[in-house]
């Protein structure tokens, strides 16, 4: 069993970059196509998580903890975004009985 751990290969950095690009693309498509506010917030979270994955991968690759510190701050930012965003969605739902962002045009008048 010791020989397995000694010869185990690490995942190349290219795979992390590809996975992060795929996750980020899914998030961008979700923001651009969907009209539901909750799905849009989830798509933004996907984009933030893909950036976190890249920062962590580059941090490990370079042997520097700076990227992991940035990940901590991005996670705190995402938590604040969720708290404020959900409060806004609740207020919009109370006023319009819908969380469709196309309905928000009615709030202008």
N, C-alpha and C positions, 0 to 999 in steps of 0.2 A: 504494500500500500504506500510505502514511503516513496517508491519510484514514481508513482502516479503524480504525487504532489510536486516532485522535483521537475518533472517534464511537462507539467500542465502549461499550456500556452495562454497568454493573455489575449483579450479581444483587441484587435487593431483599432486605432483611432478613427480610421475611415468608416468603420461600422457605426460608431457613435455619431459621427457627422451625418451619415446617411439616415439613421434612425431619427435624429433630431430634425433633419430637413423634412422627413415624411410627417412627423408629428406637427411641426410648425405649419406645413402646407395644409394639413387637415384643419388646423385651427383657423387659418386664413380663409379657407373655403367656408367654414362654418360661420365666420363673421360676415362674409360677403353674401352668402346665399340665404341663410336662415333669417326669419323675421321675429322669432320668439326671443324675448329679452334674456331669459334664463339660458337658452342655448348659446346666445352670443357671449354671455359671461363665461360659460363653460369653455367656449372656443378660445377666449382670451386666456383662460387658465391653462389650456393646452399649449398655447404659444409661450407662456411664461415657463411652463415646465420643460419645454424643449430647450429653451435658453438655459435653464438650470442644469439640464443634462449635459449640454455642451460645456458650460462653465466647469462642472465637476470633472468631466472627461479631460479637458485641457489642464485642469489643475493637477490631476493625478499624473497626466503625461509629463508635465513639466516638473513635478515634484514640489510645487508651490501651493500653499494653502490659501492664497489670495482669492482664487475663484470660488472656493468653498465658502469664504466669508461673504462674497457677493451673493451667493445662493441663499444664505441666511437672510440677507436684507431683501432679496426679491420675494422670498416666502412671506416675510412680514408685510411687504407691500401688497402681495396678493391677498393676504388675510384682511387687510384694511379695505382693499378694493371690494372684496366679497361683502363685508359688513355694510359699507356705504351703498354698494350696488343693490343689495337685497332690500335695504331700507327704501331706496328710490323705487324699486319695482313694486314693493308693497303699497307705497303711496300712489303710484300710477294705477295699480289695480283697484284701489279704493275709489279713485276718481273716474276710471273708464270701464271697469269690470272686464279688462282685457290686458294681457301683457304683450300684445302684438305691437311692434314699434311703429307700424304704419298708422295706428290709432293716435299716436302722439301728436299728429298734426292738429287734432282738435284742441289740444291744450294751449295753442298759440292765441286763440281768441278769447 
